[in-house]
Each structure stands twice: as structure tokens, then as C-alpha cells.
Amino acid sequence: IMKVASGGELARFLLALKVALADRGSAPTLVFDEIDTAVGGAVADAIGARLSRLSGRVQVLSVTHAPQVAARALSHLLVAKNATKGGNAVLTSVVALDDKKRREEIARMLAGATVTDEARAAADRLILGAA
């Protein structure tokens, strides 16, 4: 399988396997790093649904750029990297988002730099649909 599957396909195969085997014992925390890379919205939504189902059995941490996945999370951490003043180093920050900031971040994930009312409405639909 390693010779014919892409990295994303392998990651999604691993997710399916972990969901299927979660009842038989698993690590208490599973980390998925951009498991939704190079997929469309419907597939990202399906990945989010499986991660959500898996989180009922173990703690799941997922790094994602897909709003469909982020909308299914029980909590949302925003990770940001910024250059220091001298530009010699990069500072990484992690902030837990409340519901209002989470909605705004998912809207930003949908819209890009300029968040519109339409993006906020779409974020609301994603969050409500995932509940």
C-alpha cells in the first residue's frame, strides 16, 4: 500500500483503522496532523465525522486547515507562528478559543483574510450541523 497510496490516503486509511479498532484498546490520545490535506469539502466533513466519533473513546488532537473538521471539535485551539522583532526566531502561540472566537476563526478558514457576514453564516451552519 505504501507504494501506491499518497501520504493523505495513508493518513485516512490509518484514521479508518483507528476508528475500527478503538473499541479494542488504543492509546489514550491520538494526534492527527493535517489528515485532511488535499481533500474536498465532503471528504473533509466525513473525516471530521470520523474524528468526532473516535473522540468518544479517546482524546483526539487534530491539526487542520479544513473548517469542516474544525467545526466538529469540542474545543478549538488556535496555533499561530510569528517572527520575533529581530526576525531571528519564530514564536509559536496557542490560544484556546471561546465560542465567539471559534466562530470567527472558522469563518476566516472559509473566507480567507476578509471575513464576511456570509462566511460567518456559513461557519454557523457548519458548527450547528456538526452538533
N, CA and C atoms as a LAMMPS dump frame, in Angstrom:
ITEM: TIMESTEP
0
ITEM: NUMBER OF ATOMS
393
ITEM: BOX BOUNDS ff ff ff
-5.0000000000000000e+02 5.0000000000000000e+02
-5.0000000000000000e+02 5.0000000000000000e+02
-5.0000000000000000e+02 5.0000000000000000e+02
ITEM: ATOMS id mol type element x y z
1 1 1 N 0.826 -1.196 0
2 1 2 C 0 0 0
3 1 3 C 0.874 1.266 0
4 2 1 N 2.049 1.195 0.619
5 2 2 C 2.935 2.359 0.695
6 2 3 C 3.402 2.807 -0.686
7 3 1 N 3.436 1.896 -1.647
8 3 2 C 3.945 2.233 -2.97
9 3 3 C 2.895 2.869 -3.869
10 4 1 N 1.615 2.66 -3.572
11 4 2 C 0.575 3.167 -4.462
12 4 3 C -0.288 4.257 -3.838
13 5 1 N -0.226 4.426 -2.528
14 5 2 C -1.072 5.411 -1.86
15 5 3 C -0.282 6.683 -1.56
16 6 1 N -0.978 7.808 -1.642
17 6 2 C -0.355 9.082 -1.281
18 6 3 C -0.282 9.188 0.241
19 7 1 N 0.429 10.19 0.719
20 7 2 C 0.514 10.412 2.16
21 7 3 C -0.85 10.661 2.778
22 8 1 N -1.674 11.446 2.087
23 8 2 C -3.024 11.717 2.585
24 8 3 C -3.884 10.469 2.615
25 9 1 N -3.758 9.643 1.581
26 9 2 C -4.52 8.391 1.552
27 9 3 C -4.089 7.469 2.686
28 10 1 N -2.805 7.415 2.946
29 10 2 C -2.316 6.592 4.054
30 10 3 C -2.835 7.113 5.394
31 11 1 N -2.847 8.428 5.556
32 11 2 C -3.337 9.012 6.802
33 11 3 C -4.814 8.697 6.995
34 12 1 N -5.596 8.783 5.929
35 12 2 C -7.026 8.492 6.033
36 12 3 C -7.271 7.001 6.264
37 13 1 N -6.439 6.155 5.677
38 13 2 C -6.528 4.72 5.942
39 13 3 C -6.249 4.453 7.418
40 14 1 N -5.235 5.113 7.956
41 14 2 C -4.896 4.96 9.363
42 14 3 C -6.046 5.432 10.247
43 15 1 N -6.685 6.536 9.884
44 15 2 C -7.837 7.021 10.643
45 15 3 C -8.941 5.969 10.647
46 16 1 N -9.258 5.42 9.485
47 16 2 C -10.302 4.394 9.411
48 16 3 C -9.947 3.194 10.278
49 17 1 N -8.707 2.796 10.234
50 17 2 C -8.25 1.663 11.038
51 17 3 C -8.365 1.974 12.53
52 18 1 N -7.96 3.175 12.93
53 18 2 C -8.03 3.544 14.346
54 18 3 C -9.47 3.638 14.828
55 19 1 N -10.372 4.128 13.989
56 19 2 C -11.781 4.173 14.363
57 19 3 C -12.307 2.753 14.539
58 20 1 N -11.97 1.873 13.609
59 20 2 C -12.454 0.494 13.67
60 20 3 C -11.905 -0.256 14.883
61 21 1 N -10.68 0.043 15.28
62 21 2 C -10.035 -0.69 16.369
63 21 3 C -10.129 -0.002 17.727
64 22 1 N -10.76 1.157 17.789
65 22 2 C -10.78 1.933 19.035
66 22 3 C -11.403 1.159 20.191
67 23 1 N -12.387 0.315 19.915
68 23 2 C -13.031 -0.45 20.984
69 23 3 C -12.128 -1.544 21.536
70 24 1 N -11.106 -1.904 20.806
71 24 2 C -10.221 -2.992 21.226
72 24 3 C -9.003 -2.494 22
73 25 1 N -8.987 -1.233 22.296
74 25 2 C -7.866 -0.664 23.042
75 25 3 C -7.068 0.265 22.151
76 26 1 N -6.644 1.35 22.716
77 26 2 C -5.936 2.355 21.939
78 26 3 C -5.106 3.193 22.895
79 27 1 N -4.228 3.974 22.333
80 27 2 C -3.525 4.965 23.141
81 27 3 C -4.573 5.952 23.657
82 28 1 N -4.368 6.538 24.833
83 28 2 C -5.383 7.452 25.368
84 28 3 C -5.513 8.752 24.577
85 29 1 N -4.493 9.111 23.816
86 29 2 C -4.52 10.319 22.996
87 29 3 C -3.979 9.989 21.612
88 30 1 N -4.713 10.405 20.588
89 30 2 C -4.272 10.219 19.204
90 30 3 C -4.117 11.589 18.562
91 31 1 N -3.031 11.779 17.835
92 31 2 C -2.747 13.053 17.181
93 31 3 C -2.768 12.844 15.674
94 32 1 N -3.527 13.679 14.986
95 32 2 C -3.603 13.638 13.53
96 32 3 C -3.147 14.993 13.006
97 33 1 N -2.114 14.985 12.195
98 33 2 C -1.545 16.22 11.666
99 33 3 C -1.945 16.375 10.205
100 34 1 N -2.875 17.282 9.96
101 34 2 C -3.352 17.597 8.614
102 34 3 C -3.795 16.352 7.853
103 35 1 N -4.611 15.544 8.51
104 35 2 C -5.128 14.324 7.904
105 35 3 C -6.062 14.644 6.735
106 36 1 N -6.521 15.883 6.664
107 36 2 C -7.473 16.301 5.639
108 36 3 C -6.813 17.03 4.474
109 37 1 N -5.51 16.892 4.333
110 37 2 C -4.789 17.565 3.254
111 37 3 C -5.271 17.075 1.894
112 38 1 N -5.474 17.999 0.985
113 38 2 C -5.802 17.717 -0.42
114 38 3 C -7.105 16.957 -0.598
115 39 1 N -8.101 17.286 0.225
116 39 2 C -9.421 16.695 0.029
117 39 3 C -10.437 17.821 -0.129
118 40 1 N -11.556 17.5 -0.714
119 40 2 C -12.632 18.47 -0.877
120 40 3 C -13.496 18.553 0.367
121 41 1 N -14.492 19.417 0.309
122 41 2 C -15.344 19.668 1.464
123 41 3 C -16.097 18.461 1.974
124 42 1 N -16.655 17.653 1.076
125 42 2 C -17.429 16.483 1.509
126 42 3 C -16.542 15.46 2.208
127 43 1 N -15.351 15.247 1.675
128 43 2 C -14.426 14.294 2.3
129 43 3 C -13.926 14.857 3.628
130 44 1 N -13.644 16.155 3.683
131 44 2 C -13.224 16.774 4.944
132 44 3 C -14.319 16.621 5.995
133 45 1 N -15.567 16.771 5.586
134 45 2 C -16.68 16.595 6.514
135 45 3 C -16.741 15.154 7.02
136 46 1 N -16.52 14.197 6.137
137 46 2 C -16.517 12.785 6.539
138 46 3 C -15.361 12.498 7.497
139 47 1 N -14.208 13.085 7.233
140 47 2 C -13.062 12.92 8.133
141 47 3 C -13.398 13.508 9.501
142 48 1 N -13.996 14.693 9.504
143 48 2 C -14.397 15.31 10.766
144 48 3 C -15.373 14.445 11.54
145 49 1 N -16.311 13.821 10.828
146 49 2 C -17.284 12.945 11.486
147 49 3 C -16.59 11.747 12.129
148 50 1 N -15.619 11.18 11.441
149 50 2 C -14.91 10.023 11.995
150 50 3 C -14.022 10.416 13.172
151 51 1 N -13.387 11.57 13.071
152 51 2 C -12.593 12.053 14.206
153 51 3 C -13.496 12.301 15.411
154 52 1 N -14.668 12.859 15.159
155 52 2 C -15.614 13.114 16.234
156 52 3 C -16.055 11.808 16.886
157 53 1 N -16.347 10.813 16.069
158 53 2 C -16.748 9.505 16.602
159 53 3 C -15.615 8.893 17.427
160 54 1 N -14.407 8.999 16.922
161 54 2 C -13.245 8.469 17.63
162 54 3 C -13.043 9.184 18.966
163 55 1 N -13.35 10.479 19.007
164 55 2 C -13.141 11.254 20.234
165 55 3 C -14.085 10.836 21.356
166 56 1 N -15.083 10.044 21.038
167 56 2 C -15.943 9.497 22.08
168 56 3 C -15.253 8.408 22.881
169 57 1 N -14.139 7.895 22.359
170 57 2 C -13.417 6.798 23.014
171 57 3 C -12.036 7.201 23.522
172 58 1 N -11.38 8.112 22.81
173 58 2 C -10.038 8.562 23.183
174 58 3 C -9.949 10.063 22.947
175 59 1 N -8.931 10.681 23.511
176 59 2 C -8.699 12.095 23.243
177 59 3 C -8.086 12.22 21.855
178 60 1 N -8.624 13.121 21.046
179 60 2 C -8.141 13.327 19.682
180 60 3 C -7.651 14.764 19.547
181 61 1 N -6.432 14.912 19.072
182 61 2 C -5.887 16.219 18.714
183 61 3 C -5.688 16.209 17.213
184 62 1 N -6.222 17.216 16.545
185 62 2 C -6.123 17.256 15.09
186 62 3 C -5.664 18.633 14.639
187 63 1 N -4.601 18.657 13.871
188 63 2 C -4.154 19.886 13.224
189 63 3 C -4.863 19.928 11.88
190 64 1 N -5.597 20.997 11.625
191 64 2 C -6.385 21.056 10.397
192 64 3 C -6.454 22.467 9.84
193 65 1 N -6.632 22.528 8.54
194 65 2 C -6.939 23.788 7.862
195 65 3 C -8.334 23.717 7.264
196 66 1 N -9.05 22.634 7.541
197 66 2 C -10.382 22.425 6.974
198 66 3 C -11.457 22.87 7.965
199 67 1 N -12.266 23.838 7.594
200 67 2 C -13.317 24.286 8.51
201 67 3 C -14.325 23.179 8.818
202 68 1 N -14.513 22.244 7.895
203 68 2 C -15.448 21.139 8.13
204 68 3 C -14.969 20.252 9.279
205 69 1 N -13.672 20.106 9.414
206 69 2 C -13.104 19.316 10.515
207 69 3 C -13.13 20.141 11.801
208 70 1 N -12.696 21.38 11.723
209 70 2 C -12.643 22.242 12.909
210 70 3 C -14.025 22.435 13.531
211 71 1 N -15.06 22.493 12.711
212 71 2 C -16.413 22.73 13.218
213 71 3 C -16.911 21.584 14.089
214 72 1 N -16.341 20.407 13.941
215 72 2 C -16.781 19.245 14.722
216 72 3 C -16.059 19.105 16.056
217 73 1 N -15.087 19.951 16.301
218 73 2 C -14.296 19.849 17.533
219 73 3 C -15.104 20.273 18.751
220 74 1 N -14.803 19.658 19.878
221 74 2 C -15.413 20.08 21.135
222 74 3 C -14.71 21.313 21.689
223 75 1 N -13.443 21.467 21.363
224 75 2 C -12.706 22.679 21.72
225 75 3 C -11.771 23.012 20.57
226 76 1 N -11.403 24.279 20.495
227 76 2 C -10.639 24.76 19.351
228 76 3 C -9.455 25.57 19.869
229 77 1 N -8.273 25.155 19.486
230 77 2 C -7.053 25.884 19.826
231 77 3 C -6.514 26.529 18.56
232 78 1 N -6.192 27.793 18.641
233 78 2 C -5.605 28.499 17.504
234 78 3 C -4.096 28.538 17.699
235 79 1 N -3.378 27.96 16.756
236 79 2 C -1.918 27.949 16.794
237 79 3 C -1.43 28.957 15.765
238 80 1 N -0.586 29.874 16.197
239 80 2 C -0.065 30.901 15.293
240 80 3 C 1.444 30.996 15.443
241 81 1 N 2.106 31.25 14.325
242 81 2 C 3.557 31.458 14.322
243 81 3 C 3.828 32.881 13.864
244 82 1 N 4.699 33.562 14.598
245 82 2 C 5.064 34.935 14.255
246 82 3 C 6.557 35.124 14.449
247 83 1 N 7.158 35.896 13.559
248 83 2 C 8.579 36.219 13.695
249 83 3 C 8.755 37.185 14.859
250 84 1 N 9.854 37.041 15.575
251 84 2 C 10.161 37.974 16.656
252 84 3 C 10.598 39.307 16.052
253 85 1 N 10.759 40.323 16.885
254 85 2 C 11.097 41.668 16.399
255 85 3 C 12.329 41.68 15.507
256 86 1 N 13.354 41.001 15.895
257 86 2 C 14.574 40.987 15.097
258 86 3 C 14.482 40.059 13.896
259 87 1 N 13.452 39.247 13.864
260 87 2 C 13.291 38.316 12.758
261 87 3 C 14.214 37.115 12.838
262 88 1 N 14.889 36.958 13.966
263 88 2 C 15.85 35.862 14.112
264 88 3 C 15.222 34.569 14.606
265 89 1 N 13.989 34.65 15.057
266 89 2 C 13.336 33.465 15.611
267 89 3 C 11.846 33.527 15.312
268 90 1 N 11.211 32.404 15.501
269 90 2 C 9.765 32.317 15.321
270 90 3 C 9.145 31.964 16.665
271 91 1 N 8.116 32.689 17.015
272 91 2 C 7.402 32.457 18.262
273 91 3 C 6.07 31.796 17.926
274 92 1 N 5.805 30.666 18.55
275 92 2 C 4.546 29.96 18.342
276 92 3 C 3.659 30.187 19.552
277 93 1 N 2.415 30.555 19.295
278 93 2 C 1.46 30.756 20.385
279 93 3 C 0.269 29.826 20.191
280 94 1 N -0.331 29.448 21.306
281 94 2 C -1.521 28.601 21.291
282 94 3 C -2.555 29.263 22.185
283 95 1 N -3.745 29.501 21.625
284 95 2 C -4.807 30.179 22.359
285 95 3 C -6.079 29.344 22.268
286 96 1 N -6.692 29.075 23.416
287 96 2 C -7.994 28.399 23.431
288 96 3 C -9.06 29.419 23.038
289 97 1 N -9.91 29.047 22.093
290 97 2 C -10.931 29.97 21.598
291 97 3 C -12.271 29.715 22.285
292 98 1 N -12.935 30.802 22.683
293 98 2 C -14.298 30.668 23.183
294 98 3 C -15.229 30.529 21.972
295 99 1 N -16.515 30.364 22.216
296 99 2 C -17.455 30.115 21.116
297 99 3 C -17.456 31.227 20.071
298 100 1 N -17.408 32.475 20.524
299 100 2 C -17.442 33.607 19.591
300 100 3 C -16.18 33.643 18.728
301 101 1 N -15.024 33.461 19.35
302 101 2 C -13.764 33.478 18.597
303 101 3 C -13.643 32.24 17.706
304 102 1 N -14.187 31.13 18.163
305 102 2 C -14.181 29.908 17.347
306 102 3 C -14.991 30.124 16.065
307 103 1 N -16.167 30.711 16.214
308 103 2 C -16.999 31.014 15.048
309 103 3 C -16.237 31.906 14.076
310 104 1 N -15.564 32.919 14.601
311 104 2 C -14.824 33.854 13.751
312 104 3 C -13.655 33.151 13.05
313 105 1 N -12.987 32.248 13.76
314 105 2 C -11.86 31.523 13.156
315 105 3 C -12.337 30.573 12.062
316 106 1 N -13.432 29.891 12.286
317 106 2 C -13.962 29.005 11.243
318 106 3 C -14.416 29.831 10.044
319 107 1 N -15 30.989 10.291
320 107 2 C -15.37 31.891 9.19
321 107 3 C -14.124 32.333 8.427
322 108 1 N -13.029 32.616 9.148
323 108 2 C -11.773 33.003 8.488
324 108 3 C -11.215 31.847 7.667
325 109 1 N -11.344 30.641 8.188
326 109 2 C -10.883 29.467 7.445
327 109 3 C -11.665 29.321 6.136
328 110 1 N -12.925 29.694 6.172
329 110 2 C -13.762 29.619 4.972
330 110 3 C -13.471 30.751 3.991
331 111 1 N -13.296 31.967 4.521
332 111 2 C -13.254 33.153 3.666
333 111 3 C -11.86 33.659 3.34
334 112 1 N -10.903 33.393 4.187
335 112 2 C -9.577 33.968 3.986
336 112 3 C -9.408 35.216 4.823
337 113 1 N -8.617 36.155 4.327
338 113 2 C -8.238 37.333 5.11
339 113 3 C -9.416 38.232 5.465
340 114 1 N -10.378 38.365 4.568
341 114 2 C -11.523 39.235 4.82
342 114 3 C -12.734 38.388 5.181
343 115 1 N -13.12 38.446 6.444
344 115 2 C -14.258 37.657 6.914
345 115 3 C -15.534 38.451 6.669
346 116 1 N -16.458 37.839 5.972
347 116 2 C -17.726 38.483 5.626
348 116 3 C -18.864 37.91 6.467
349 117 1 N -20.006 38.583 6.422
350 117 2 C -21.19 38.068 7.109
351 117 3 C -21.611 36.721 6.524
352 118 1 N -21.408 36.554 5.224
353 118 2 C -21.74 35.278 4.583
354 118 3 C -20.859 34.154 5.124
355 119 1 N -19.578 34.452 5.338
356 119 2 C -18.67 33.45 5.897
357 119 3 C -19.066 33.111 7.328
358 120 1 N -19.48 34.113 8.087
359 120 2 C -19.931 33.862 9.462
360 120 3 C -21.185 32.988 9.462
361 121 1 N -22.094 33.262 8.538
362 121 2 C -23.312 32.445 8.439
363 121 3 C -22.961 31.009 8.054
364 122 1 N -22.012 30.85 7.141
365 122 2 C -21.575 29.505 6.747
366 122 3 C -20.901 28.801 7.923
367 123 1 N -20.117 29.534 8.699
368 123 2 C -19.48 28.955 9.889
369 123 3 C -20.544 28.5 10.883
370 124 1 N -21.565 29.313 11.07
371 124 2 C -22.661 28.93 11.967
372 124 3 C -23.322 27.635 11.5
373 125 1 N -23.548 27.519 10.197
374 125 2 C -24.172 26.302 9.658
375 125 3 C -23.278 25.083 9.882
376 126 1 N -21.976 25.247 9.679
377 126 2 C -21.056 24.127 9.916
378 126 3 C -21.072 23.704 11.381
379 127 1 N -20.999 24.677 12.267
380 127 2 C -20.955 24.372 13.7
381 127 3 C -22.263 23.726 14.149
382 128 1 N -23.383 24.282 13.725
383 128 2 C -24.679 23.715 14.113
384 128 3 C -24.897 22.343 13.487
385 129 1 N -24.443 22.17 12.26
386 129 2 C -24.591 20.883 11.588
387 129 3 C -23.738 19.795 12.204
388 130 1 N -22.657 20.193 12.847
389 130 2 C -21.746 19.226 13.458
390 130 3 C -22.201 18.821 14.854
391 131 1 N -23.079 19.617 15.436
392 131 2 C -23.512 19.352 16.825
393 131 3 C -24.422 18.146 16.919
